[in-house]
Amino acid sequence: MPLDEVEQSIPSVTKPPSGRRLRALVICAHLRPGRARLRSRHFLQPLTGVHIGSLIDPQRFDVKLHHEDWHGPFDPAQTAGYDILFLSGLQADFDRMRQLSYFFRGTGTVVVAGGSIR
């Protein structure tokens, strides 16, 4: 489904409070074996989050990107205040995506998830 159709189908995303841009967050989820809270600073990182973020209208949204392999696990205490969350991950990251979705939906954030999941 194209992003403009997603936006039109969700009232909280199509009608922002006057005077402010909506807040969008793109998280590339990553769950290491054993759930270790490690980071990788390898120069070759997936560009999925950057690609998704580049498709969001910067006139309407304040976009933040978070890649869990580079930045480390996203802190669930920081979930409030976002209007829409885009989650991306691989099959091995699905459990982590479900965890993040649970925390964000609890704050009223619209969650859109995808990736290489069978």
N, C-alpha and C positions, 0 to 999 in steps of 0.2 A: 504494500500500500504506500503510495507517495506521501511524503511528509505533509504536504498541504492538505491532503485528505484526512490524515491523522489529526492535524490541527483543527480542522473544521468539525470533526466528530467529537471533540472534547471541549465543552464550554469553558472550563477553567483556563484553557490554553488560548482560546480564541478571543476572550474578553478580559484582557489584563486590567488591573486596577489603573485608573488614569494616572498619568505622570510617571510611570516607571516601566522599564523593560522587564519582561518575564525572565526568570532565572532557569537556565537549562544546564544540566550536568551530563557529561558523557563519561561513563566508566568502562574501561576495558578490564573486565574481571579476570583474576588469576588466582588459582588455588594451588599452592605447591603441595607435593606429596607430604603427608604428615602434618599438613596445615602450618608449616613453619612460616613465621613472619619475616621472610627474607626478601631482599630486593636484588634485581639484576641491573647493572649499569652497562650492559653490553650495548654497543653502539647501534646494533641492528635490532630495532623494536618494531612490532606490528604498527601499521599506520591506520588501522581501522578507526580508532578514536578521532584522529586528526581528520580523516575523511568524513566521518559523520558530523563532526563539529563544523566543517567547512560548508556543509549543506544547510545549516541552520541560519536563518535570516538574522544578521547582527543588528538590524534596525529594530527588531522586535524582541530579541533575546540577548541576555548577557550569558555567554557560553563559557563554561569551565570544563576542562578536560582532566581526567585522572586515570592514569594507567597503573594498575596495581603492581605490575612487575617492576616498573621503574620507580614509582612513588611509594610503594608499600601499600598494605591493605587500607582501604578507605575506612575511616573511623565512623562507626554507626552513630556516635553522638553528634555528628555533624550533618545529619540528614535533613534537618528542618530548613525551611525557607526556599526550597526548590519547587518550581512549578512542573517541570517535566524531567525525567531521567531516561537516558538511553543507555542500555546495558549491552555489551558485546562480549562474547567469550566462545571458547571451544567446548567440546563435550566434557572434558575433564574439569571445566570451570562452572558447570551447570549448577552444582550445589551452592557455590559461592554467589552466583547470580540470583538464586532463590533467596538466599539470606539477605542480600542487599535489597531485593525487591520487597521483602517483608518489612524491613525497617523503613524504607521510603514510602510504601503504601500506607503505613501507620501514621505518617505525617500529612497524608492527603496528596502526595506527589503522584502524578501520572507516570506510569512506568511502561517503557517500550523496550522489549528485549529481543535479541536475535544473535545469530552467529552460526557457527558450524556445529549444530546440535541435531543429532539423529533422533 
